Amino acid sequence: MKFTCDKSALCSAISRVSRGVSPKSPMPVLEGICLRMEEGQITLTGYDLEIGIRTTIPAVCSDTFSCVLSARLFSEMSRRMTGEQITFEIDTQYNATLTCDDTRYRISAMSAEDYPSLPVVDVSATTAVPQKTLRSMIQQSSFAASVKEDKPILTGELFESDGTTLFIVAMDRYRLAMRQEQIPGIGSFRFVVPKKALAELITLLDDDDTKSCEFFTNGKHIVFSVNGYELFARLLEGQFHNFRSSIPPEETTTVLMQTKDLIACAERCALLINEKNKAPMRCVLSGSTLEISCKTGIGDIHDIVPAEITGDSITLGLSNRYLLEALRVCECDKISIHLSGSNKVVKLTPPEGESFIYLIMPIHLKG
């Protein structure tokens, strides 16, 4: 059995499909890429039982055959070869030969009989979202997903639609990030996608709203189809928190300020904070300034940032890391901060509208 294909196309496919391969598994086939040769094409699949990535590239091939190759070796060998065309041959004993110009590798392959099948998902009910929009929504919310496994549902992101608006929400016990976009005709749905799968999806999405990402689900699994690749993932089970109930309905103080000024101030405070020296930023909002101070075992800082403040004066404590992670992805020159008390949740939005809402729980200040 034999095929010949473009080296560049093969290396690109291997690189992306390998992201679905398990780096270490009790099942050796899961550490490899499954190759399926068919007339005129090769299908490459990486699957670790949690997420799977599959793509097809054109090839000169007339046989039908499947095998599994070590993802690491296949990637390194293909990438290091010179020339533009790679020829792959394999015999019935699964001895594989890769040839490109004057370079030839011989390695052992594995049978594909034990390679697990990807989930079967009905593609008749397809939802399409512009790639740039979906990419932005995931990037601006995923930072808030929980990294702790004690509540698995929070390690993913909620995808919810009421038929015209797509909501993507991530949260842990101390913060929440919500992005929404109007997408007419998107349909109604609600499911939770693992953060790991969305991190891989980001690598496949283009920053281009003229291209779409299609996805479809069977209630247990989801498939994203984008730029010639299919990303499979198992949906998380459980009840995701009603995020709307966490959003404060009103505020007593509103702050408008330059995002870059607040980021710079928080980054200055970050120099004094680490795992051994933790402390909240003390924020005093009064008049036309935000006064920030922080003291740890390393040292202390006092800083003043100009701000447009409407309403009551407030003093509260905030996590430096949580604030920075929200500000760095908000993509707006100014940020609007909504407060309803020193011990009430802090709400961050754009100056106009609520395309994103970030909630951060304040930290109780001593003294």
Secondary structure, DSSP 8 states (H G I E B T S, - for coil): -EEEEEHHHHHHHHHHHGGGS-SS-SSGGGGEEEEEEETTEEEEEEE-SSEEEEEEEE-EE---EEEEEEHHHHHHHHHH--SSEEEEEE-TT-EEEEEETTEEEEEE-B-STTS--------SS-EEEEHHHHHHHHHTTGGGS---TTSGGGGEEEEEEEEEEEEEEEE-SSEEEEEEEEEEEEEEEEEEEEHHHHHHHHHH--S-TTSEEEEEE-SSEEEEEETTEEEEEE---S----GGGGS-S--SEEEEEEHHHHHHHHHHHHTT--SSS---EEEEEETTEEEEEEE-SS-EEEEEEE-EEEE--EEEEE-HHHHHHHHTT---SEEEEEES-TTS-EEEE-SSS-SEEEEE--B----
